[in-house]
Amino acid sequence: MEVMVVTKEEKDKTVPVWQRALLTLEEAGAYTGIGVNKLREMSDDDSCEYVVWVGNRRMFKRIKLDEYLSNAYSV
């Protein structure tokens, strides 16, 4: 069985950011226009519904993040 290795550049070409289920901190910042420090602050709470931790990596659930931002008065 052959294992296929996908580089970050290839991944970026295959699935556009606006179609990905999970976004990295940097991708979420570019996607929303919110700075990474503010996104870190917003997602530090354990009850944050739009973040999933993959090991020690913070990943943003794109759809839940969109819903949160559409209902937020300010961030």
Order of alpha helices (4+ residues) and beta strands (2+ residues): alpha-beta-alpha-alpha-beta-beta-alpha
